[in-house]
Amino acid sequence: MYNPQSGEWKAQSGKTVIEQKTSITYPVENIQPLPDAQDKRVESISSHIQDTILENVKTRNLYFFARTMTSATESSLGWVSISSLFEVKDLLAASIDKIYLWIERIFPLDQSKKPILIGLGFWGGILASHINARRDSSCFLISSHRIPHNQVYFESINYVVDSLVGVDFDSVIIITDVISTGNSIVRVKKELETKYPSQCKKFVAVSVLSDKNQHRLQQLNEFYKIGSLCIDLPIPVIDNDKLPDHSIFPVEYDFR
């Protein structure tokens, strides 16, 4: 069932439904998970915000155990609605402030070249827009492209690439709702590096949630910094061939 206020599709009566997504379509070559599942690269942006998130997920029952298809080969076994999470009074404003301060420590406002901001999906776009209002950088949105009515040029990676012609930048900040294996942000990174190899010197990623125990793509080691508002909420992603058949363990959400 579609909720026009939150912009989300919700599961109803065990049916497979589609929700907002942030993955990117173009292919990535030779990506391998990190051999060590314990992720030591993702930083906690704010312990206070993390405690608030964990407490609200628990008290408001925001964690859903369900089979969620994240790609043709992988599924997540847990999900948290970011829209429901940010219904908590002042949490969105506080999160934006903490993200802004974390970014400012990496990219001071008085430096000569400003990084570009890219928001992935619905919440990535909202957070990036608010951060950009305080930094005045070039800011772009890459929409949830697999939903047909969102497949527009101005919210695509192609538009970002075309718009950066002549822009003086040397760093990129990617903001998204959830970082699991890292597929989406790695794909954006590779596309920009292909088109602007001399300007993409430093990549930074920011998320609301990121399970620190999740296997990551090896390419995440190439990011200068990765920060998340919450790193202690397990959201496991498992190979589909390690899960029961769909007839036994049906798909509740399809994010492919």
PAZAPA-4460 file (N, C-alpha, C; in steps of 0.05 Angstrom, whole numbers, plus 32768, in hexadecimal, padded with zeros to 4 digits):
% residues 256
    n_x    n_y    n_z   ca_x   ca_y   ca_z    c_x    c_y    c_z   seq   type   mol
   8011   7FE8   8000   8000   8000   8000   8012   8019   8000     1      M     A
   800C   802D   7FEF   801C   8045   7FED   8013   805A   8000     2      Y     A
   8026   8066   800F   8020   807C   8021   802A   8096   8015     3      N     A
   8018   80A7   800B   8021   80C0   7FFE   802F   80D3   8010     4      P     A
   802B   80D1   802A   8039   80E4   803D   8056   80DC   8041     5      Q     A
   805B   80C3   8043   8077   80BA   8048   8085   80B3   802E     6      S     A
   8077   80AF   8018   8083   80A7   7FFF   808D   808B   7FFF     7      G     A
   8080   8079   800E   808A   805D   8010   8073   804A   8009     8      E     A
   807D   8033   8000   806A   801C   7FFC   806E   8009   8014     9      W     A
   8058   7FFF   801F   8059   7FED   8036   804E   7FD2   802F    10      K     A
   8059   7FBE   803C   8050   7FA3   8038   8033   7FA0   8043    11      A     A
   8023   7F91   8034   8007   7F8C   803D   8000   7F6F   8036    12      Q     A
   7FF8   7F60   804B   7FEF   7F44   8047   8004   7F33   803A    13      S     A
   801D   7F37   8041   8033   7F26   8038   803A   7F29   801A    14      G     A
   8030   7F3F   800D   8036   7F42   7FF1   8051   7F50   7FED    15      K     A
   805D   7F4B   7FD7   8076   7F58   7FD0   8070   7F74   7FC6    16      T     A
   807D   7F88   7FD3   8078   7FA4   7FCB   8093   7FB2   7FC7    17      V     A
   8091   7FC9   7FBC   80AA   7FD9   7FB6   80AA   7FF2   7FC7    18      I     A
   80C1   7FF8   7FD3   80C5   8010   7FE3   80DA   8021   7FD6    19      E     A
   80DE   803A   7FE0   80F3   804B   7FD5   810E   803D   7FD7    20      Q     A
   811F   8040   7FC2   8139   8033   7FC1   814E   8046   7FB8    21      K     A
   8168   803E   7FBC   817D   8050   7FB5   8193   8044   7FA4    22      T     A
   818F   802B   7F9A   81A4   801E   7F8B   81A7   802B   7F6F    23      S     A
   81BE   8027   7F63   81C4   8033   7F49   81C7   801C   7F35    24      I     A
   81BF   8021   7F1C   81BC   800B   7F09   81D6   8003   7EFB    25      T     A
   81E9   8015   7EF5   81FF   800E   7EE4   8211   7FFA   7EF2    26      Y     A
   821F   7FE8   7EE3   822E   7FD2   7EEE   8247   7FDA   7EFC    27      P     A
   8250   7FC9   7F0F   8269   7FCD   7F1C   827A   7FB4   7F18    28      V     A
   8293   7FB8   7F11   82A4   7FA1   7F0B   82B5   7F9A   7F23    29      E     A
   82B9   7F80   7F27   82CD   7F75   7F3A   82C9   7F80   7F57    30      N     A
   82B0   7F7E   7F61   82AC   7F87   7F7C   82AB   7F6E   7F8E    31      I     A
   82B9   7F6F   7FA4   82BB   7F58   7FB6   82B5   7F61   7FD3    32      Q     A
   82A8   7F51   7FE3   82A3   7F58   7FFF   82BE   7F58   800E    33      P     A
   82BF   7F68   8023   82D6   7F68   8034   82D8   7F4D   8041    34      L     A
   82F1   7F43   8044   82F4   7F28   8051   82EC   7F28   806E    35      P     A
   82EE   7F40   807C   82E7   7F42   8098   82CC   7F4F   809A    36      D     A
   82B9   7F41   80A7   829E   7F4C   80A8   829C   7F65   80BB    37      A     A
   82AF   7F67   80CD   82AE   7F7D   80E0   82B8   7F97   80D2    38      Q     A
   82A6   7FA9   80CE   82AD   7FC2   80BF   82B9   7FD6   80D2    39      D     A
   82D1   7FDE   80CE   82DF   7FF1   80DF   82E1   800C   80D1    40      K     A
   82D6   800F   80BA   82D8   8028   80AB   82C1   803C   80B1    41      R     A
   82A9   8032   80B6   8293   8044   80BA   8294   8050   80D6    42      V     A
   8293   806A   80D7   8294   8079   80F0   8278   807F   80FA    43      E     A
   8275   8080   8114   825C   808A   8120   825D   80A8   8120    44      S     A
   824A   80B5   8114   8249   80D2   8112   8242   80DE   812D    45      I     A
   822F   80D1   813C   8226   80DC   8155   821C   80C5   8167    46      S     A
   8228   80C1   817E   821F   80AC   8190   8204   80B3   819B    47      S     A
   81FE   80CC   819F   81E4   80D4   81A9   81CE   80CE   8195    48      H     A
   81D2   80D5   817C   81BF   80CF   8167   81BB   80B1   8164    49      I     A
   81D1   80A2   8166   81CE   8085   8164   81BD   807A   817A    50      Q     A
   81C2   8083   8193   81B2   807A   81A9   8194   8081   81A6    51      D     A
   818F   8098   819B   8173   80A0   8196   8166   808E   8181    52      T     A
   8175   8088   816B   816B   8077   8156   8165   805B   8161    53      I     A
   8178   8050   8170   8174   8034   817A   815D   8033   818E    54      L     A
   815A   8048   819F   8144   8048   81B2   8129   8049   81A4    55      E     A
   8127   805A   818F   810E   805D   8181   8107   8044   8170    56      N     A
   811B   8038   8164   8116   801F   8155   810B   800A   8168    57      V     A
   8115   8009   8181   810C   7FF6   8194   80F0   7FFC   819F    58      K     A
   80EC   8014   81A8   80D3   801B   81B6   80BC   801E   81A2    59      T     A
   80C1   8025   8189   80AC   8029   8176   80AA   8012   8162    60      R     A
   80B8   7FFD   8167   80B7   7FE4   8157   80BB   7FEB   8139    61      N     A
   80D1   7FF9   8133   80D7   8001   8118   80E7   7FED   8108    62      L     A
   80F1   7FD9   8116   8102   7FC5   8108   80F0   7FAE   80FE    63      Y     A
   80F1   7FA9   80E4   80E0   7F95   80D8   80F2   7F7E   80CE    64      F     A
   80EC   7F66   80D7   80FA   7F4E   80CD   80EB   7F44   80B5    65      F     A
   80F8   7F45   809E   80EB   7F3D   8085   8100   7F39   8070    66      A     A
   80F9   7F2A   805C   810C   7F25   8046   8109   7F3C   8032    67      R     A
   811E   7F4A   802E   811E   7F61   801D   8133   7F5D   8007    68      T     A
   812A   7F5C   7FEE   813C   7F58   7FD8   814B   7F72   7FD2    69      M     A
   8165   7F72   7FD6   8175   7F8A   7FD1   8184   7F89   7FB6    70      T     A
   8187   7F71   7FAB   8193   7F6D   7F91   818B   7F52   7F87    71      S     A
   8194   7F4B   7F6F   818D   7F31   7F64   8199   7F1A   7F73    72      A     A
   81AE   7F20   7F83   81BC   7F0A   7F91   81BB   7F0D   7FAF    73      T     A
   81B0   7F23   7FBA   81B1   7F27   7FD7   8196   7F30   7FE2    74      E     A
   8192   7F2A   7FFC   817A   7F33   8009   8181   7F3C   8025    75      S     A
   8173   7F51   802E   8176   7F5A   804A   8161   7F4D   805B    76      S     A
   8167   7F47   8074   8154   7F3A   8086   8148   7F4D   809A    77      L     A
   814F   7F67   8098   8143   7F7B   80AA   813F   7F95   809B    78      G     A
   812D   7FA5   80A6   8128   7FBF   8099   811D   7FD2   80AE    79      W     A
   8125   7FEC   80AB   811B   8001   80BC   8111   8018   80A9    80      V     A
   80F9   8021   80AD   80EF   8037   809D   80FB   8051   80A7    81      S     A
   810B   805E   8096   8118   8077   809D   8103   808D   80A1    82      I     A
   80ED   808C   8091   80D8   80A0   8094   80CB   809E   80AF    83      S     A
   80C6   8086   80B9   80BA   8082   80D3   80CE   808A   80E9    84      S     A
   80E7   8085   80E5   80FB   808C   80F9   80FD   80AA   80FC    85      L     A
   80FC   80B9   80E7   80FE   80D6   80E9   80E4   80E4   80F1    86      F     A
   80D0   80D4   80F7   80B8   80E0   8104   80BE   80E9   8120    87      E     A
   80D3   80DF   812C   80DB   80E6   8147   80E1   8104   8148    88      V     A
   80D6   8112   815B   80D9   812F   815D   80F7   8137   815E    89      K     A
   80FF   8149   814D   8119   8156   814D   812F   8143   8144    90      D     A
   812A   8129   813E   813F   8117   8136   814B   811E   811B    91      L     A
   813A   8126   8108   8143   812D   80EE   8155   8146   80EF    92      L     A
   814C   815A   80FD   815C   8173   8100   8177   816D   810E    93      A     A
   8176   815D   8123   818F   8157   8131   81A2   8146   8120    94      A     A
   8197   8134   8110   81A7   8123   80FE   81B5   8134   80E9    95      S     A
   81A6   8147   80DD   81B1   8159   80C9   81C8   8169   80D5    96      I     A
   81C4   8173   80ED   81D9   8183   80FA   81F2   8172   80FF    97      D     A
   81EF   815A   8109   8206   8149   810E   8215   8141   80F5    98      K     A
   8206   813B   80E0   8212   8135   80C6   8222   814D   80BB    99      I     A
   8215   8164   80BD   8223   817D   80B4   823D   8181   80C2   100      Y     A
   823D   817E   80DD   8256   8183   80ED   826B   816E   80E6   101      L     A
   8262   8155   80E2   8275   813F   80DA   8282   8145   80BF   102      W     A
   8272   814E   80AC   827D   8155   8092   828F   816D   8093   103      I     A
   8288   8181   80A4   8298   8199   80A6   82B4   8194   80B1   104      E     A
   82B7   817F   80C2   82D1   8178   80CC   82E3   816D   80B6   105      R     A
   82D6   8161   80A2   82E5   8156   808B   82EA   816B   8076   106      I     A
   82D5   817A   8070   82D6   818F   805B   82CF   81AA   8067   107      F     A
   82E2   81B9   8073   82DC   81D3   807E   82D0   81E6   8069   108      P     A
   82BE   81F7   8072   82B0   8209   8060   82C3   821C   8051   109      L     A
   82DA   8222   805D   82EC   8236   8051   82FF   822B   803D   110      D     A
   82FD   8211   8037   8310   8206   8023   8308   820F   8007   111      Q     A
   831C   8210   7FF5   8318   821D   7FDB   8304   820D   7FCA   112      S     A
   8306   81F3   7FCA   82F4   81E3   7FBA   82DF   81D5   7FCB   113      K     A
   82C6   81D7   7FC4   82B1   81CB   7FD3   82AA   81B0   7FC7   114      K     A
   82A6   819C   7FD8   829D   8181   7FCE   8281   8183   7FC3   115      P     A
   827B   8172   7FB0   825F   8170   7FA7   8250   815D   7FB9   116      I     A
   8236   8161   7FBC   8224   8151   7FCC   8212   8141   7FBA   117      L     A
   820F   8127   7FC0   81FC   8116   7FB1   81EB   8107   7FC5   118      I     A
   81D1   810B   7FC3   81BE   80FC   7FD4   81B2   80E5   7FC4   119      G     A
   81B4   80CD   7FD0   81A9   80B5   7FC3   818D   80AF   7FCF   120      L     A
   817A   80AF   7FBD   815F   80A7   7FC6   8151   80BD   7FD5   121      G     A
   813A   80B7   7FE0   8128   80CA   7FED   8135   80D8   8004   122      F     A
   813F   80C8   8018   814A   80D4   8030   8167   80DE   802B   123      W     A
   8175   80D2   801A   818F   80DC   8013   818D   80F8   8007   124      G     A
   8178   80FC   7FF6   8174   8116   7FE9   816C   812B   7FFE   125      G     A
   815A   8123   8011   8152   8137   8025   8169   813F   8036   126      I     A
   8179   812C   803F   8190   8133   8050   81A5   8144   8041   127      L     A
   81AA   813C   8028   81BE   814B   8018   81B4   8168   8013   128      A     A
   819B   816B   800F   8190   8186   800A   8193   8198   8022   129      S     A
   818D   818D   803A   8190   819D   8052   81AD   81A3   8058   130      H     A
   81BF   8190   8054   81DC   8196   8058   81E5   81AB   8044   131      I     A
   81DC   81A9   802B   81E4   81BC   8016   81DB   81D8   801C   132      N     A
   81C4   81DB   802A   81BA   81F5   8031   81CE   8204   8043   133      A     A
   81DE   81F5   8052   81F1   8201   8065   820D   8202   8059   134      R     A
   8212   81F3   8043   822D   81F3   8038   822E   8200   801C   135      R     A
   8218   8203   800E   8218   8210   7FF4   822B   8202   7FE0   136      D     A
   8228   81E8   7FDE   8238   81D8   7FCA   8226   81D0   7FB3   137      S     A
   8231   81C4   7F9F   8221   81B8   7F8A   8214   819F   7F95   138      S     A
   81FA   819D   7F92   81EB   8187   7F9E   81D9   8179   7F89   139      C     A
   81D9   815F   7F8A   81CA   814F   7F77   81BA   8139   7F85   140      F     A
   81A5   812F   7F78   8195   8119   7F81   8196   8103   7F6D   141      L     A
   819B   80EA   7F76   8198   80D3   7F65   8180   80C4   7F70   142      I     A
   816A   80C2   7F61   8151   80B8   7F6C   8151   8099   7F6C   143      S     A
   813B   808F   7F77   8136   8072   7F78   812E   806A   7F5C   144      S     A
   8141   8064   7F4B   813D   8062   7F2E   812C   804B   7F26   145      H     A
   8129   8036   7F36   811B   801F   7F2D   80FC   8023   7F2E   146      R     A
   80F3   8037   7F3C   80D7   803E   7F3C   80D1   804D   7F22   147      I     A
   80C0   8044   7F0F   80BE   804F   7EF5   80BA   806E   7EF4   148      P     A
   80A9   8079   7F06   80A3   8095   7F04   80BA   80A6   7F0E   149      H     A
   80CF   8099   7F1A   80E6   80A8   7F23   80FD   80A8   7F0F   150      N     A
   80FA   809B   7EF9   810F   8098   7EE5   8110   80B1   7ED4   151      Q     A
   811A   80C7   7EDF   811C   80E0   7ED1   813A   80E8   7ED0   152      V     A
   8141   80F6   7EBB   815D   80FE   7EB6   8168   810E   7ECD   153      Y     A
   8159   8121   7ED7   8163   8134   7EEB   8168   8127   7F06   154      F     A
   8160   810E   7F0A   8165   8100   7F22   8175   80E7   7F1C   155      E     A
   8187   80E8   7F09   8197   80D1   7F01   81B5   80D7   7F03   156      S     A
   81C5   80C2   7F04   81E2   80C5   7F04   81EC   80D2   7EEB   157      I     A
   81DE   80CE   7ED5   81E6   80DB   7EBC   81E4   80FA   7EBE   158      N     A
   81CF   8103   7ECB   81CC   8120   7ECF   81E2   812B   7EE0   159      Y     A
   81E9   811C   7EF5   81FF   8125   7F07   8219   8128   7EF7   160      V     A
   821F   8113   7EE7   8238   8113   7ED7   8238   812A   7EC3   161      V     A
   8221   812E   7EB6   8220   8144   7EA2   8222   8160   7EAF   162      D     A
   8217   8162   7EC7   8216   817C   7ED4   8231   8185   7EE0   163      S     A
   8243   8172   7EE4   825C   8178   7EF0   8271   8182   7EDD   164      L     A
   826A   8183   7EC3   827D   818E   7EAF   8283   81AB   7EB6   165      V     A
   829C   81B1   7EBB   82A4   81CD   7EC1   82A3   81D4   7EDE   166      G     A
   8299   81C2   7EEF   8297   81C7   7F0C   82B2   81C1   7F19   167      V     A
   82BB   81D4   7F2A   82D5   81D1   7F37   82D1   81C3   7F52   168      D     A
   82D6   81A9   7F53   82D3   8199   7F6C   82E9   8184   7F6D   169      F     A
   82EE   817B   7F85   8302   8165   7F88   82F9   814F   7F9B   170      D     A
   82E0   8152   7FA5   82D6   813E   7FB8   82B8   813A   7FB4   171      S     A
   82AE   8123   7FBD   8292   811D   7FBB   8288   8112   7FD5   172      V     A
   8271   811C   7FDE   8263   8111   7FF6   8249   8104   7FEC   173      I     A
   8246   80EA   7FF3   822E   80DB   7FEC   821E   80D6   8005   174      I     A
   8205   80DE   8005   81F4   80DA   801D   81DD   80C8   8016   175      I     A
   81D8   80B4   8026   81C3   80A0   8021   81B6   8097   803B   176      T     A
   81A1   8087   8039   8193   807F   8052   81A1   8067   805F   177      D     A
   81A8   8053   8050   81B4   803B   805B   81CC   8032   804A   178      V     A
   81E2   802C   8057   81F9   801F   804A   81FB   8002   8055   179      I     A
   81F7   7FEF   8043   81F9   7FD3   804C   8213   7FC8   8040   180      S     A
   8211   7FBC   8028   822A   7FB2   801B   8239   7FC9   800E   181      T     A
   822C   7FDF   8008   8239   7FF6   7FFB   8236   7FF7   7FDD   182      G     A
   8226   7FE6   7FD1   8222   7FE6   7FB4   821C   8001   7FA8   183      N     A
   8208   800E   7FB4   81FE   8027   7FA8   8213   803D   7FA8   184      S     A
   8221   8041   7FBE   8234   8057   7FBF   824D   8051   7FAF   185      I     A
   8254   8037   7FAE   826C   802F   7F9E   8266   8034   7F80   186      V     A
   824E   802F   7F78   8247   8033   7F5B   8247   8050   7F54   187      R     A
   823D   8061   7F65   823F   807E   7F60   825C   8087   7F5E   188      V     A
   826C   807E   7F71   8289   8085   7F72   8297   807C   7F58   189      K     A
   8292   8064   7F4F   829F   805B   7F37   8297   806A   7F1E   190      K     A
   827D   8071   7F1C   8274   8080   7F05   8281   809C   7F04   191      E     A
   8282   80AA   7F1B   828E   80C4   7F1B   82AC   80C3   7F16   192      L     A
   82B9   80AF   7F21   82D6   80AC   7F1D   82DC   80A7   7EFF   193      E     A
   82CB   8098   7EF2   82CF   8093   7ED5   82CD   80AC   7EC5   194      T     A
   82BB   80BE   7ECC   82B7   80D7   7EBD   82CA   80ED   7EC5   195      K     A
   82D1   80EE   7EDF   82E1   8104   7EEA   82F8   80F9   7EFB   196      Y     A
   830A   80EA   7EEF   831F   80DD   7EFF   8331   80F1   7F0E   197      P     A
   8337   8108   7F02   8349   811B   7F0F   833C   812B   7F25   198      S     A
   8322   812C   7F26   8314   813D   7F39   8309   812E   7F51   199      Q     A
   8304   8114   7F4D   82F9   8104   7F63   8310   80F9   7F74   200      C     A
   831B   810B   7F84   8332   8103   7F95   832A   80F7   7FB0   201      K     A
   8312   80FE   7FB9   830A   80F6   7FD4   82EC   80F1   7FD4   202      K     A
   82E3   80D9   7FDE   82C7   80D2   7FE0   82C0   80CE   7FFE   203      F     A
   82AA   80D9   8006   82A0   80D6   8021   8283   80CD   801F   204      V     A
   827B   80BA   8030   825F   80B1   8030   8252   80B4   804B   205      A     A
   8239   80BA   804C   8229   80BE   8064   820F   80AE   8062   206      V     A
   8207   80A2   8078   81EE   8093   8079   81E0   8097   8093   207      S     A
   81C6   8091   8093   81B7   8090   80AD   81BE   8076   80BC   208      V     A
   81BC   8060   80AE   81C2   8045   80BA   81D8   8037   80AB   209      L     A
   81E8   8028   80B9   81FD   8018   80AC   8206   8003   80C0   210      S     A
   81FF   7FEA   80BB   8206   7FD3   80CD   8224   7FCF   80CB   211      D     A
   8232   7FD4   80E1   824F   7FD2   80E1   8259   7FB5   80DE   212      K     A
   8248   7FA1   80E2   8250   7F85   80E0   824A   7F79   80C4   213      N     A
   8240   7F8A   80B2   8239   7F80   8097   8251   7F7E   8086   214      Q     A
   8253   7F68   8076   8268   7F66   8061   8265   7F7E   804D   215      H     A
   827B   7F8A   8047   827B   7FA1   8034   828A   7F9A   801B   216      R     A
   8285   7FAA   8006   8295   7FA8   7FEE   82B1   7FB3   7FF4   217      L     A
   82C5   7FA6   7FE8   82E0   7FAE   7FEC   82E5   7FCB   7FE5   218      Q     A
   82D6   7FD5   7FD1   82DA   7FF1   7FC8   82D3   8006   7FDD   219      Q     A
   82C5   7FFE   7FF2   82BF   8012   8007   82D9   801B   8014   220      L     A
   82EE   800B   8013   8308   8014   801E   8313   802C   800F   221      N     A
   8309   8032   7FF7   8313   8048   7FE8   8306   8063   7FF0   222      E     A
   82F1   8062   8000   82E4   807A   800A   82F6   8086   8020   223      F     A
   82F8   80A1   801F   8309   80AF   8033   82FC   80AC   804F   224      Y     A
   82E2   80B1   8051   82D4   80AE   806A   82B8   80A4   8064   225      K     A
   82AD   8094   8077   8291   808B   8076   8286   808F   8092   226      I     A
   8270   809E   8094   8264   80A3   80AE   8247   809B   80AE   227      G     A
   823D   8093   80C5   8220   808B   80C7   8215   8094   80E2   228      S     A
   81FC   809B   80E2   81EF   80A3   80FB   81EB   808C   810E   229      L     A
   81E9   8073   8103   81E5   805B   8113   81F4   8044   8107   230      C     A
   8207   8038   8115   8217   8022   810B   8212   8008   811A   231      I     A
   8202   8009   812F   81FE   7FF2   8141   81E3   7FE4   813E   232      D     A
   81D5   7FE9   8128   81BC   7FDB   8123   81C0   7FC6   810D   233      L     A
   81C0   7FAC   8114   81C5   7F97   8100   81AF   7F97   80EA   234      P     A
   81B7   7F98   80D1   81A5   7F95   80BA   81B3   7F82   80A7   235      I     A
   81B2   7F68   80AD   81C2   7F54   809D   81B9   7F52   8080   236      P     A
   81CD   7F50   806E   81C8   7F4A   8052   81D5   7F30   804C   237      V     A
   81C5   7F1E   8040   81CE   7F02   803C   81CA   7EFA   801E   238      I     A
   81DC   7EEA   8014   81D9   7EDF   7FF9   81BF   7ED0   7FF7   239      D     A
   81B1   7ED4   7FE0   8197   7EC6   7FDD   819A   7EA8   7FDC   240      N     A
   81B0   7E9E   7FD3   81B3   7E81   7FD1   81B7   7E74   7FED   241      D     A
   81BA   7E85   8002   81BC   7E7A   801D   81A2   7E7C   802C   242      K     A
   818D   7E86   801F   8173   7E88   802B   815F   7E74   801F   243      L     A
   814A   7E6D   802E   8136   7E5B   8023   8129   7E66   800A   244      P     A
   811C   7E54   7FFB   810E   7E5C   7FE3   80F8   7E71   7FEA   245      D     A
   80F0   7E81   7FD6   80DC   7E96   7FDB   80C1   7E8A   7FE4   246      H     A
   80BC   7E72   7FDC   80A3   7E65   7FE5   80A3   7E5F   8003   247      S     A
   80BB   7E5D   800E   80BD   7E57   802B   80C2   7E71   803B   248      I     A
   80D3   7E83   8030   80D9   7E9C   803D   80D4   7EB2   8028   249      F     A
   80BA   7EBB   8026   80B3   7ECE   8010   80BF   7EE9   8013   250      P     A
   80C1   7EF7   7FFD   80CB   7F13   7FFC   80B5   7F26   8004   251      V     A
   80BC   7F37   8017   80A9   7F4C   8020   80AD   7F66   8012   252      E     A
   80C7   7F6D   800D   80CE   7F86   7FFF   80E1   7F7F   7FE8   253      Y     A
   80DE   7F8C   7FD2   80F0   7F88   7FBB   80FD   7FA2   7FB3   254      D     A
   8117   7FA4   7FBA   8126   7FBD   7FB5   8138   7FBB   7F9C   255      F     A
   8135   7FA6   7F8C   8147   7FA2   7F76   8143   7FB8   7F61   256      R     A
***
